[in-house]
């Protein structure tokens, strides 16, 4: 089931490598691990994308693609799984991370309102970046480990279930 699910969203590497902006990277994109729907490349890519989604930096998708390329895991899965962090979920993700980091560092709470503006970054973020970065790193690590374990177990369960059904159908046909 997971393989069939991920295959729906799979990119064809020849379509991607033919794009003009991929010319400098064309020689790197021939590795089957970067595009194949296998447990050994999809599960780590999903985990990597979850970790990157919790980093308070812009360009999650680009960071996911470059990290997947460096680690030789599935590029599309890493890129898409970074989309957990989006303008609708940012506040829900980053405020608890800030609170966790603040508690771990023992710093006093500084009230702030999150805005997507340069003024917010230059005035507010510079005062809260340490607890926020620590909290985001820890929560991202936890999300990545949980995502890895859950998807790996789901994938293995799906394979075992498929094999069980296949054996049962063979037994039924031979009887």
Long-range contacts (C-beta under 8 A, 24 or more apart in sequence): 1-154, 1-158, 1-161, 1-162, 2-39, 2-42, 2-151, 2-154, 2-155, 2-158, 3-37, 3-38, 3-39, 3-155, 3-158, 6-37, 6-42, 6-74, 6-77, 7-37, 9-76, 9-77, 9-80, 10-35, 10-37, 10-76, 11-35, 11-75, 11-76, 25-69, 28-69, 31-72, 33-72, 33-73, 33-74, 34-68, 34-69, 34-72, 34-73, 34-74, 34-75, 35-74, 35-75, 35-76, 36-74, 37-74, 39-152, 39-155, 39-156, 41-72, 41-73, 41-74, 41-77, 42-73, 42-74, 42-77, 42-151, 42-155, 43-148, 43-151, 43-152, 43-155, 44-71, 44-73, 44-148, 45-73, 45-74, 45-75, 45-77, 45-78, 45-81, 46-77, 46-78, 46-81, 46-147, 46-148, 46-151, 47-144, 47-145, 47-147, 47-148, 47-151, 48-73, 48-78, 48-81, 48-144, 49-77, 49-78, 49-79, 49-80, 49-81, 49-82, 49-84, 50-81, 50-82, 50-84, 50-140, 50-143, 50-144, 50-147, 51-140, 51-141, 51-143, 51-144, 52-78, 52-82, 52-140, 53-81, 53-82, 53-83, 53-84, 53-85, 53-93, 53-140, 53-143, 54-85, 54-93, 54-97, 54-136, 54-137, 54-139, 54-140, 54-143, 55-136, 55-137, 55-140, 56-94, 56-97, 56-129, 56-132, 56-133, 56-136, 60-85, 81-147, 87-116, 90-114, 90-116, 93-139, 94-132, 94-136, 96-135, 96-139, 97-132, 97-135, 97-136, 97-138, 97-139, 98-128, 98-131, 98-132, 98-135, 99-135, 100-131, 100-134, 100-135, 100-138, 100-139, 101-130, 101-131, 101-132, 101-133, 101-134, 101-135, 101-136, 101-138, 102-131, 102-135, 104-131, 104-134, 104-135, 104-138, 105-130, 105-131, 105-134, 107-131
